Amino acid sequence: MADRIHVVPHFHWDREWYFTAEESKILLVRDMEEVLTVLETKREYPCFVLDGQTSVLEDYFSVKPENYERVRKLVQQGRLIIGPWYTQTDEMVVGGESMIRNLLYGMMDCEKLGPRMDIGYLPDSFGQTARLPQILNGFGIKRCIFWRGTSERMGTDKTEFYWEGPDKSKVLVQLLPLGYAIGKYLPTEPDELKTRLDKYLPVLDKGAAADDILLPNGHDQMPIQKNIFQVMEEIEKLYPGRKVSIGRYEDVFERTEELDRLDTLKGEFLDGKYMRVHRSIYSSRADLKSANTRIENKITNLLEPLMSIAYSLGVPYEHGLMEQLWKDLLKNHAHDSIGCCCSDKVHRAIEDRFFLTEERTNQLMDFYMRQIADSMDSTISVDKLIAFNLLPYERTEVITGEVITRFPDFELEDEEGGKIPFEICRKETIDPGLIDRQIVHYGNYEPFVKYKIIFQDTIPAMGYRTYFLKESQGEDRSVSEGTLTDVIENRYYKIQVSKNGTLCITDKESGNTYSEVLLLEDGSDDGDGYDYSPLEEDFVVTSRAACADVKIRCLNYMTKAEVRYSLPVPKDLDSRKNKICDAVLEVFWNITLRKDSRVIEITSEVHNQAKDHRLRVLIPSSMGTGHSVCDNQLGVIRRPVEDRAMEVWEKENWSERPDSIYPFLSYVYPEGDRGIAVLTNSVREYEMTGYGYDTTAITLFRCVGVLGKEKLYRRPGRPSGIKMETPDSQMQGVKRFEFALTTWISCAAQQAKEYITPVITYNKMPYHAMKLNPAEIRVPYQYSLLNIEEKRLILSALKKAEKADELILRCYNPFDCGLELHGDLNRLVWNERRLDEKENGKNDDCSSMVIEPGQIKTFAVKPENKGKF
């Protein structure tokens, strides 16, 4: 029996859930006033924890700025405990850089007010990523608190243990085995209080590694409990021999750190034995999750490297715009928000934030490309097309770009005057008012023509190459229709489209053939916003009997296939039970294979007219497998294809069935050398299925009509969340998803990075609706900021440092062997940094070093002469 009970006052503040952020902000004003008043007037009340996220204070100050100094004073006294996060992030479906920025902006918010809580506090995230110890250590955090995902089969039955990351980073964990709310609204009436605590204390005692147990005194949006001292006195009377104190989480950690021996655990925590982790929440509102994937990739893979290139050339780096952009995205990364287990009103708010964040991202990308283009000399030609490669090595690519011009005929030239062959694959007339309103104002109504062109060239590492539009005579600039063909083919693949719309892919190098690729599987979903759960007697239909309309066109630089068909499915659960297909899914595949590419690009559009179902696309391999391999936050993880607990979960009364449905971030493939890797820029949920687990099933979307539901086939008992109708979650209408395939699975990480980091282009014209004064700097026509020779090292971030005139570059090694980093030795100096961008005590130049398996390395990159780039 633990003889010390530590009461920690707090609230858990979901900004939104079944209620909106606007509703919760109104409550926040009242609750914060009570917290501040109690701390200011009652010295015996030592502290209050603001849920580990500074967004709570940001929301509060947006309506109560006059209380800033009150808050700052209490934070500096150590009585109002803030940080370290900006929002209470989910850990499974958001990218590693998003988690790092969440801590970075949380840290910066705390620095304005006072000390942060140095605990990785995540009391309600739906599972814990194996990379969290590394991420926390990168911010100097050595302690962690969470609730969900563990069981004794992880390696301990104790609530205190060490958690080790792949690179030997380590945090001390204080588990909340019964959650963060066991001390909510504690009664002072003895019998009622004893009834409550008699349920909890045996569990807490059993797991305690020392004589200390935690009793968090708080709940969702719960006001401060003003009579907590009466409750504490009553507890000591009811349980003689136990000492009850009120204080901080740190008090328990300090005592735990004195213990001689604690168990050490490794890996991710996704067990749903004692608490629900919602292993299939990764596909709830797949449209919103796909938007998040796309926007994360745009910001970290395109926008920030682009701004870094511009900064190195003398263009200001706008940190304020980036902080606003990131924070709006991070608001959507709170565990309920990105879980999409919310009301329809909240989902609409999330969708709006995604829209605004993507719009800002697109406009910033355009603005920084424009500033580079405007800073070029116009002697050769004002009209230019600039291609940007935002990876740290040279790339030869088939490039797609848009050119807007009034030239009746034009050609493309490089800096030396060499002709660049290209094809036109689309052409449309543009009203001049959309290009520059001043043209129309002065009576010039001659239209512009926008061309979509494709060509192939080599672009410098982390840099750009400029092409010049020249008016020409006699050139045929009509749209290329290509050649109709019956096969998709390049030097690596031969792909045939079957009558039912599936693909038969032959890898020309290995000779392996993969049949029925892109077969669709549609089954029931009797679940809710948290979990997929089929009918116990399910009726599954596939597209095997579909009759597809197929058109394949071969252009000089790519082959494109359009595949359309209708898939009959049951319209709802009643039809599913009766095995009646009385609705139709209209399916469209757009398949692109570029010249010399190992990646097969796929866009999927599905017009959904059915309810309560799950649609998956199947990617078979040539052999069965025992494990899947995919990326997680800045690393790679290997998972068994079947959870052994499936045999005992009902007998052991698990909270949810341990189906092997998992998240991935950018790639997943079956372990072995004869499979297909799936690369994604949208959906992030998979399961290994089929005979011998030879098929990767990717969830395109699932449709449900309620937020919470009880007695699910795969999740017995009470409903999760709130029983509330969410008709928008039935995902009606046209849904669009982007993913790709490659058989080069030994380099799947690199292939995925290239897929989600395409070469982008900017068209410079003499006209622009938004005028700028002439640029004060001059930039070259061709430029490379930096180069990393080892392509297998995955670039995670390139951005300007928050507080120094240097760039921050982060990369990681997903392979099981050391990889050598060779950076620019002559021009740049590389110094190692922590994830929080602070010095780590190593100031030697790190432009040549070995990055070991599982390591994440962050560097400050600056000119050798300490001047401008």
RAGI-V54736 format. One line per field, one symbol per residue. ss: DSSP state (H for helix, E for strand, C for the rest). psi: psi as a letter, one per 20 degrees, with the letter a starting at -180 (. if undefined). A space follows every 10 residues. Layout:
ss->???
psi->???
This chain:
ss->CCCEEEEEEE CECCCCCCCC HHHHHHHHHH HHHHHHHHHH HCCCCCCEEC CCECHHHHHH HHHCHHHHHH HHHHHHCCCE EECCECCCEC CCCCCHHHHH HHHHHHHHHH HHHCCECCCE EECCCCCECC CHHHHHHCCC CCEEEECCEC CHHHCCCCCE EEEECCCCCE EEEEECCCCC CCCCCCCCCH HHHHHHHHHH HHHHHHHCCC CEEEEEECCE CCCCCCCHHH HHHHHHHHCC CCEEEECCHH HHHHHHCCCC CCCEEECCEC ECCCCCCCCC HHHCCHHHHH HHHHHHHHHH HHHHHHHHHH HHCCCCCCHH HHHHHHHHHH HCCEHHHHHC CCCHHHHHHH HHHHHHHHHH HHHHHHHHHH HHHHCCCCCC CCCEEEEEEC CCCCEEEEEE EEEEECCCCE EEECCCCCEC CCEEEEEEEE CHHHHCHHHH HCCCCCCEEE EEEEEEEEEC CCEEEEEEEE ECCCCCCCCC CCEECCCEEC CCEEEEECCC CCEEEEECCC CCEEEEECEE EEEECCCCCC CCCCCCCCCC EECCCCCCEE EEEECCCEEE EEEEEEEEEC CCHHHHHCCC CCEEEEEEEE EEEECCCCCE EEEEEEEECC CCEEEEEEEE CCCCCCEEEE EECCEEEEEE CCCHHHHCCC CCCCCCCCCC EEECCCEEEE CCCCCCEEEE CCCCEEEEEC HHHCEEEEEE EECCCECCCC CCCCCCCCCC CCCCECHHHH CCEEEEEEEE EECCHHHHHH HHHHHCCCCE EEEECCCCCC CCCCCCCCCC CEEECCCCCC CCCEEEEEEE CCCCCCEEEE EECCCCCCEE EECCCCCEEE EEECCCCCEC CCCCECCEEE ECCCCEEEEE EEECCCCCC
psi->ppjppopopr qpnohqdirr hgghhghhgg ghgggggghh inhiohrppl jjpihghggg hhilhijghg ghghghijho prairgrnqq ihjqqhhhhg hghghgghgh hhhaqrolpn omijqmqpqi ighggghijj pjqqprgqiq rhiiiqjqip rqpprhjjqq qppoqnhjai jikplpqipg ggghgghhhg ghggghipib kpqpnpnrap kpqpohkhhh gghhghghmq ippprpbrhh ggghhhiiqh pqqpqrarok pkgiqpimij iijpmhgghh gggggghggh hggghghggg giijpqonhg hhgggghhgh hiiqhhghhk mrrhghhhgg gghgghghgg gghgggghhg hgghjqqjgg qhpqopppok qkqqpoqopp rpppriphqr rpqahjjppo qrqpiqpqpp phhhgohhgh hjjojprrpp poqprprppq pmbrqpqppp prpjqokrpo iapprjqpqa ihqopqprhj irqoppohgh iqpoqkpjpq pprqokbaih qporqhnqop qrjhjqoqop ppporhirpp pppqrpoprq hahghghjlp njrppopppo ppoqpkqjpo ppppppopjr qlrppqppnq airrqiqqpr qbolaqqpqq ipphihhihg hjlqhqplql prqrgiqqqp pajkapppqq keqkprppaa pkljpoopog rqprjqgqqr lqhinrbrqq cqoppmhhii lqapppqprr qqimhhkhgg ggghgjmqpq qpopriqpho qqqqqirpqr hqqpgrpoho hipophqorq qhkqmrqppp rrojrjqqpp ooaohhhqpo pqrrhjjqqj iojqpkiorp orpiqpppqp prqhjjbq.
